[in-house]
Amino acid sequence: MKRVLPLIMLGVLASCSGETQKVHTVDELLADEPLLAKVLGECRNNPGERGSTPNCQNAESADGKLRLERMRQSLGG
C-alpha cells in the first residue's frame, strides 16, 4: 500500500504537467490573419524553443502563401 500511493501521485502529476495547445491548420491561419500574426510573433520571438512546433511550421507556411498571393495581386495576376 505504501508503494501504491506514490505511484498514483506520480501519475497525477505527470498528467497535469503537459500544457497542450491547439494546432491550427494552414487554412485556419489563412482565414484568420490576426491569429496568424499572433502565432508568427510568438514563434519568431522564441525560434529555438517554438520554431519546430506544428503551429509555427503551419504559420510560416500560411505566411508564405499570403505573401505569394499579395505579390500576384500587385503584379496584376
LUMKE-726797 format. One record per residue: residue number from 1; residue in three letters; x, y, z of N, C-alpha, C, O in turn. Coordinates in steps of 0.001 Angstrom, whole numbers, always signed. Example, Ala and Ser with C-alpha at 12.3 -4.5 7.8 and 13.67 -1.06 7.14 Angstrom:
seq/type/n_X/n_Y/n_Z/ca_X/ca_Y/ca_Z/c_X/c_Y/c_Z/o_X/o_Y/o_Z
1/ALA/+13190/-5690/+7800/+12300/-4500/+7800/+13200/-3300/+7800/+14236/-3319/+8465
2/SER/+12850/-2250/+7080/+13670/-1060/+7140/+12900/+30/+7870/+13409/+1138/+8039
END
This chain:
seq/type/n_X/n_Y/n_Z/ca_X/ca_Y/ca_Z/c_X/c_Y/c_Z/o_X/o_Y/o_Z
1/MET/+816/-1194/+0/+0/+0/+0/+863/+1263/+0/+509/+2263/-625
2/LYS/+1997/+1212/+705/+2862/+2383/+766/+3466/+2703/-600/+3810/+3856/-862
3/ARG/+3599/+1728/-1453/+4180/+1947/-2774/+3144/+2415/-3786/+3486/+3064/-4775
4/VAL/+1904/+2094/-3545/+843/+2437/-4486/+561/+3938/-4478/+395/+4537/-5540
5/LEU/+507/+4542/-3321/+188/+5966/-3207/+1207/+6850/-3942/+797/+7741/-4685
6/PRO/+2504/+6640/-3765/+3448/+7463/-4531/+3316/+7262/-6047/+3496/+8212/-6809
7/LEU/+3013/+6070/-6480/+2822/+5828/-7913/+1595/+6562/-8443/+1625/+7115/-9542
8/ILE/+541/+6568/-7677/-667/+7294/-8088/-376/+8793/-8141/-774/+9469/-9089
9/MET/+308/+9307/-7139/+639/+10734/-7123/+1538/+11095/-8300/+1363/+12149/-8913
10/LEU/+2479/+10247/-8614/+3365/+10493/-9746/+2576/+10517/-11052/+2826/+11355/-11918
11/GLY/+1642/+9614/-11186/+803/+9582/-12382/-45/+10826/-12531/-185/+11354/-13634
12/VAL/-611/+11299/-11439/-1428/+12514/-11473/-576/+13720/-11842/-988/+14536/-12667
13/LEU/+590/+13844/-11254/+1473/+14971/-11563/+1954/+14929/-13004/+2054/+15973/-13649
14/ALA/+2247/+13766/-13509/+2718/+13641/-14890/+1627/+14025/-15874/+1912/+14636/-16904
15/SER/+389/+13678/-15575/-695/+14004/-16499/-1031/+15484/-16482/-1564/+15994/-17468
16/CYS/-746/+16181/-15417/-1063/+17603/-15318/+68/+18493/-15816/-149/+19681/-16059
17/SER/+1244/+17956/-15970/+2392/+18804/-16283/+2429/+19255/-17736/+2957/+20329/-18022
18/GLY/+1894/+18484/-18647/+1955/+18843/-20064/+922/+19883/-20432/-270/+19707/-20177
19/GLU/+1376/+20960/-21028/+473/+22007/-21470/+191/+21783/-22948/+1088/+21922/-23779
20/THR/-1040/+21441/-23279/-1382/+21179/-24667/-1923/+22444/-25311/-2605/+23246/-24674
21/GLN/-1610/+22599/-26562/-2036/+23770/-27300/-2673/+23305/-28595/-2170/+22382/-29236
22/LYS/-3773/+23929/-28988/-4460/+23545/-30212/-3556/+23815/-31402/-2939/+24875/-31503
23/VAL/-3489/+22853/-32291/-2704/+23016/-33512/-3627/+23579/-34582/-4643/+22974/-34922
24/HIS/-3264/+24742/-35109/-4052/+25397/-36147/-3549/+24940/-37519/-2344/+24830/-37744
25/THR/-4482/+24678/-38425/-4099/+24291/-39777/-3719/+25535/-40567/-3993/+26662/-40152
26/VAL/-3089/+25312/-41705/-2707/+26422/-42580/-3960/+27179/-43032/-3963/+28409/-43063
27/ASP/-5021/+26450/-43379/-6261/+27094/-43823/-6887/+27945/-42725/-7403/+29028/-43003
28/GLU/-6847/+27467/-41475/-7375/+28258/-40358/-6582/+29551/-40204/-7155/+30615/-39973
29/LEU/-5280/+29455/-40330/-4431/+30640/-40178/-4607/+31612/-41340/-4555/+32826/-41144
30/LEU/-4816/+31091/-42546/-5065/+31962/-43692/-6380/+32718/-43534/-6488/+33872/-43950
31/ALA/-7373/+32079/-42938/-8687/+32695/-42768/-8707/+33707/-41620/-9575/+34579/-41591
32/ASP/-7784/+33610/-40691/-7764/+34464/-39504/-6399/+35143/-39387/-5512/+34654/-38689
33/GLU/-6243/+36267/-40073/-4941/+36943/-40101/-4479/+37454/-38731/-3278/+37414/-38464
34/PRO/-5367/+37931/-37850/-4877/+38304/-36505/-4294/+37114/-35740/-3298/+37260/-35032
35/LEU/-4909/+35942/-35880/-4377/+34745/-35242/-3025/+34385/-35854/-2093/+34016/-35140
36/LEU/-2923/+34491/-37164/-1658/+34216/-37847/-564/+35151/-37330/+550/+34709/-37047
37/ALA/-877/+36429/-37208/+109/+37398/-36712/+534/+37070/-35284/+1709/+37195/-34939
38/LYS/-416/+36653/-34456/-105/+36304/-33068/+823/+35089/-33013/+1825/+35103/-32299
39/VAL/+490/+34043/-33764/+1297/+32824/-33754/+2682/+33099/-34319/+3680/+32642/-33762
40/LEU/+2753/+33842/-35422/+4057/+34178/-36002/+4911/+34985/-35033/+6117/+34760/-34925
41/GLY/+4291/+35917/-34334/+5029/+36723/-33364/+5623/+35871/-32252/+6775/+36058/-31860
42/GLU/+4820/+34928/-31746/+5315/+34039/-30693/+6451/+33161/-31209/+7444/+32943/-30516
43/CYS/+6294/+32666/-32424/+7309/+31763/-32987/+8612/+32497/-33287/+9697/+31986/-33012
44/ARG/+8502/+33676/-33842/+9700/+34422/-34213/+10377/+35042/-33004/+11565/+35359/-33053
45/ASN/+9638/+35217/-31925/+10209/+35742/-30699/+11050/+34692/-29976/+11976/+35040/-29244
46/ASN/+10736/+33416/-30173/+11461/+32340/-29497/+11640/+31161/-30458/+11067/+30095/-30232
47/PRO/+12425/+31334/-31526/+12539/+30274/-32532/+13243/+29021/-32039/+12982/+27934/-32554
48/GLY/+14113/+29141/-31073/+14820/+27969/-30569/+13903/+26982/-29895/+14063/+25771/-30044
49/GLU/+12941/+27495/-29153/+12030/+26622/-28422/+10781/+26288/-29214/+10267/+25175/-29103
50/ARG/+10280/+27220/-30009/+8996/+27033/-30660/+9092/+26835/-32165/+8096/+26486/-32799
51/GLY/+10250/+27046/-32747/+10369/+27024/-34199/+9977/+25731/-34877/+9523/+25751/-36022
52/SER/+10140/+24617/-34205/+9834/+23335/-34840/+8471/+22788/-34437/+8157/+21638/-34744
53/THR/+7660/+23587/-33757/+6327/+23125/-33373/+5396/+23161/-34585/+5618/+23940/-35512
54/PRO/+4361/+22330/-34582/+3420/+22315/-35717/+2771/+23672/-35974/+2593/+24057/-37130
55/ASN/+2412/+24406/-34913/+1796/+25715/-35110/+2744/+26679/-35819/+2321/+27424/-36703
56/CYS/+4012/+26670/-35440/+4975/+27574/-36071/+5214/+27193/-37537/+5304/+28061/-38405
57/GLN/+5312/+25920/-37796/+5512/+25477/-39176/+4303/+25833/-40027/+4462/+26286/-41161
58/ASN/+3100/+25637/-39505/+1895/+25980/-40251/+1772/+27491/-40440/+1328/+27951/-41492
59/ALA/+2160/+28258/-39436/+2101/+29715/-39543/+3088/+30225/-40597/+2756/+31122/-41371
60/GLU/+4280/+29667/-40630/+5261/+30084/-41642/+4763/+29734/-43048/+4948/+30504/-43991
61/SER/+4138/+28575/-43175/+3587/+28170/-44465/+2451/+29100/-44899/+2390/+29519/-46054
62/ALA/+1562/+29415/-43970/+456/+30325/-44274/+976/+31708/-44634/+459/+32345/-45553
63/ASP/+1989/+32178/-43924/+2577/+33486/-44211/+3188/+33502/-45609/+3042/+34481/-46342
64/GLY/+3863/+32433/-45975/+4434/+32343/-47321/+3363/+32374/-48400/+3529/+33034/-49426
65/LYS/+2269/+31663/-48172/+1172/+31659/-49139/+554/+33046/-49275/+260/+33492/-50384
66/LEU/+356/+33730/-48142/-201/+35081/-48199/+726/+36036/-48937/+258/+36874/-49707
67/ARG/+2022/+35924/-48716/+2981/+36792/-49407/+2948/+36562/-50911/+2967/+37516/-51689
68/LEU/+2897/+35296/-51321/+2827/+34999/-52754/+1543/+35538/-53369/+1559/+36085/-54472
69/GLU/+434/+35383/-52659/-841/+35890/-53158/-813/+37410/-53302/-1325/+37954/-54280
70/ARG/-217/+38090/-52331/-126/+39555/-52403/+794/+39993/-53541/+535/+41008/-54188
71/MET/+1862/+39239/-53792/+2740/+39569/-54913/+2018/+39394/-56244/+2158/+40223/-57143
72/ARG/+1246/+38314/-56369/+470/+38095/-57594/-505/+39225/-57825/-637/+39705/-58951
73/GLN/-1199/+39666/-56775/-2163/+40749/-56898/-1484/+42060/-57276/-2013/+42824/-58083
74/SER/-323/+42323/-56700/+351/+43572/-57008/+912/+43594/-58425/+1088/+44660/-59015
75/LEU/+1191/+42409/-58969/+1682/+42327/-60339/+546/+42210/-61353/+791/+42114/-62556
76/GLY/-676/+42216/-60876/-1828/+42183/-61749/-2226/+40775/-62168/-2910/+40600/-63177
77/GLY/-1809/+39780/-61414/-2099/+38393/-61776/-3216/+37831/-61093/-3555/+36669/-61317
END
